[in-house]
Amino acid sequence: MIEIFLQTLPFFLLIGFGFGAGKTGFFSPDATAALTKFVFYFALSALLFQFSARLEFSDILDWNFIAAYLTASLAIYLVATIVAFARKLPIEEAAIEAQVAVIGNVGFLGIPMLAILLGDRAVLSVMVILSVDLIVFSSLVVILVHGSRDGRMSFAILKSIGKGLLANPMIVSIVLGLSVSALDISVPKPVGQFLGILGAAATPGALFAIGASLATKSAERVAVAGWLSFCKLILHPAAVAFTALYVFDVDPYAAGVMITASALPVAGNVYILAAHFGIAPTRVSASILISTAISIFTVSAVVAWVTPFMPM
């Protein structure tokens, strides 16, 4: 456990370094936004393209893997929704809280960290999880919020969701990479080196950006944020572990990656959604802050637990 903790510590130290830079004002919110944009549109996209270009489309479509993750995530989504309804919250607030309970920081934290901790093979599983989160849950929350406000579904909502997915650089880079692989196109050496240099900036850039963005978050509504953090850090990986290990026939290595990815703290893009819709942004902000701080220990514990049954 101590050894795993020491392996994960540098990643969280980078987050802490970014937090300090943001908190002291040395790294302004505008600088954080610019760094986040660079990582999101360029560095992380280059990294995802590199990995996906070496894959077959059939590697992505592991239906047992997808079913295990989706079933567990929907179960926790439902638990968070029921608890929100029990507190007499409207549908739109319940949808945002459910999103907090199951959407982890897979893109900015999971891809760079798990690739180093668990090996490059982990990126395949992480990309599948990222795709499910973006396609299923990001669409679901938009549908629920608009549906609750308008009282009906419309083609415009579905069109907006489709445009959002097509404009997401993570989805685009994965699709382009798989296309290159499917067409058996050889990436020229200078292009490969260029992508390698650019992709190498993803890990430090993403972790620093996470920390700097946390500096602007507040810890209001601590009780609710604590419950949602518990859902994300404990209930979600526990449910995923059950479905991956006991319900569906998932490869042990892929199951270990899935469980670890599910233990990641709340994703920053949930806050962007909450702020965009004007629904409980301070609650989401506090959940991101609390879950990220606690995950320093919980992620290490999960990695220590899954590593023994993962054929590395």
N, C-alpha and C positions, 0 to 999 in steps of 0.2 A: 504493500500500500504506500509506504514512504517513497519507494523507488518510483512508482507511477506518479505520485504527487510531484516529485522533483522533475519528472519528465514534462508534466503539464504546466508546471510553474512558470517557465519562460513565456508561454503564451499569455498567461494572465498578467505577468509582469509587463508585457507590452501593452495590454489593455490598461493596466494601472498607470503606466508611463503616459499614455494618451490622456487618461483621466486627469492626471496632474497638470499636463500642459493646457488642457481645456479649463480646468478649475482655476488656475492662476491667471488665465486670460492671455497667456503667451500664444496659445493656439485659439484663435477667435472662432465663433460659430460659422462665419463665412469660410474660413480656412478648412474647418471640419467638413462643411458641405462640399467644398471643392475636392478634398481628398476622397470623400465618400463617392463622389461622381467618378473620379478617376479609377478607383478600385472597381466600382460597379460596372462601368461601361468598357473599361480597357483591361486592367490587370486580371481581374477574376474571369472575365470573358475569354481572355487568351488562355488562361489555365484550363478552363472547361473545354475549350476547343481542342487543346492539345490532348487531353485525356479521351474525349469522345471520338476524336479522329482515329484512335487506336482500338476502338470497340466495334463490335457488330451490333446491328439494331436488335438482334435476338437476345443479346446480353442484357439489354435494358428491359425487355419484356419478360421478366421473371414473374409470372402471375402469382405464384405462391408468396413471393416476397411482397409484391404490391398488396395482395389480399391481407397478409399479416399486418402490415403497417397501417393500411386503411381501416381495417376492422378495429384495431386497438385505438387508433386516433379518433374514430367516430364514437367509440364508447366513452372516451374521456370528454370529447366534445359534448356528448349528451349529458354526462354527469355535471359538467360546468354549467350547462344550460338549465338543467333541473334546479340546481342550487340557486342560480340567478332568478329563475321564476319563483322559487320559494321565498326569495327576498322581495318579490313583487316588482321586479325590474321589467321594463318593456322589452319586446323582442329584439330591437336594435342593440340595446345594451347587453342583453344576454348573448347575442351573436358576437359582439366584440370580446366579451369575457371568455367565451368558448374558444375564440381565436387565440387569445393569450394562453389558454391552457394547453394547446397542442402545437402551436407554430414556434419552432425553435430557430436559433440563429444558425441555420444549416449552411447558408451561402457564405457569409462573412467569417464565421468562426469554424463551422464544421468541416468545410472542404480543406482549408489550409491546415488545420490542426490534426484532423483524423488521418490525412494523407501522410503526415510525418509520424504520428503515434502508432498507427495501425498498418501503414504501408500504402503504396500507390493503389493497390487493388480496392482499398476502401472507397475511393472516389466514385467508382461505378455505383455502389449502393447509395452513397450520399446523393449522387445525381438523380437517382430514381426517387428518393425521398423528396428532394427539392422540387422535382417535377410534379409529384403528387400534391405537395403543399401549394404550389403555384396554380396548378390546373384545377384541383378540387376545392381546397379550402379558401383560397383567395377569391375564387368565383362564388363559393357558397356564402361568404360573409357579405359580398356585394348584393347578391340576390336577396338575402334576408333583410338587409337594411333598406334597400329600395322597395322591396315588397311590403315591409311594415309601414313605410312612409306613404307609399302610393296606393296601398291596398290591392295591388295587382302586379302581375309580371308583364313586361312588354318586350318587344323585339329589340328596342333601343338598348335595354339593359344588357341583353345577350351580345349585341353588337359591340357595346362598350367593353365587355369582358374579353371578347375575342381580340379586339384591337390592343387591349392592355397586354394580353399574353404574347401577341406577335411583336409588340414593341419592347418586350422584356429581353435585355441582352443575354441573360443567362439561358433562357429558352432558345433564343436565336443561335447562340454559340454552340449549344448542345446539338441542335438540329443540323447546323452547318458541319460540325465535326462528324456526326454520324453519316451525313451525305457524302463527305469526302471518303470516309471509310467504305461505304456501300459501293461507291463508284470506283473504288480502288485507285484513287488519285494520290500520287506521291507528292508530299509537300516538299518543295525545294529547300535545300539545306539552309540558305540564308533566311528564308521565311521561318523555318523551324527554329533557328537560333534567335531571330527577332521575337518570336512568340515565347520562347523560353526565358529571355531576358525580361520581357514585359510581364509574363506570368509569375516570375520570381518576386515581383513587387506586391503580389496579392496578399501573401501572408503578413508581412510587417505592416503594409498599408491598411489592410482590413482590420487588424487587431488594434492598431493605433487609432483608427477612425472610430471603432466601437467605444474605446475608452474616452476619446474626446467628446463623442456624442452623449455619453453617460453623464458628463460634467454638467449638462444642461437639464438633466432629469431631476425631479423632486420625489421625495418619499412620503407623499400624502396618501391618505386612505390605506395605511399600513396593514390593517387587519385583512381587508379584501385582497390587497396585493400579496399578502402572505399566503392566503388561500390559493390564489391563482399560481403563485410560484411553486407551491406544494404540488399542485396539479401537474405543472410542467416538469419539475425536476424529479418528482417521485412517482406520482400516479401514471404519467404518460410512459416512462420507460418500463415501469412494472407491467402495464397492460401490454406493451409491445413485446416484452420478454415472454409473457404467457402465450400470446398468439404465435410468436415466431418459434418458440421452443416446444410448445405442447399442442398447438392446434393445426398449424400449417407446416408442410415439409420444406423448411427453409434451410439452406446450406449453413452450417455452423459459423463459418467466417462471416457470411453476409448477415446472419442473425446478430452476431456480436457488434458489427458496425451499426446495424439498425437500432439496437438497444442503446448504444452509446450516443448516436445522433439524436435519439429521442430524449436523452437526458440533458441536451444543451439548453441554455437559458432562453428566455423569450426573445423573439426576433425584433429588431428595430423597425422593420417595415409594418408591424402591427400598430406601432405608434403613429406612423405616417397615415395609415388608414383611419385610425381613431381621430387624429387631428383633422384629416380631410372631411370626415363626416360630422365632426364636432361631437363625438360620443365618447365620454369618459377618458379624455387624453391623460389627465393626471393619474388616474387609476392604472392605465397601461404603462405610463412613464415609471411609476413606482414599482410595478411588477418587473419591468426590464432591469431596473437598478438592483432590486433585491435578489432576483433570480440570478443575475450575473455575478453578484458578490458571493452568494452561497454556492454557486456552481464550481467555484474554485475547488471545493472539497467534494461535492457530490459527483462531478464528472470523473475525478480521480478515483473515487470509490467504484463507480460503474466500470471504468476501464480495468481496474484491478480485478473486478468480478468476472468480466467477460473474457479477458485474455487467456485464462487457462483452457477454455474449450474452443478457442479459435486457432485453427491450423494456420500458422503464420508462414 
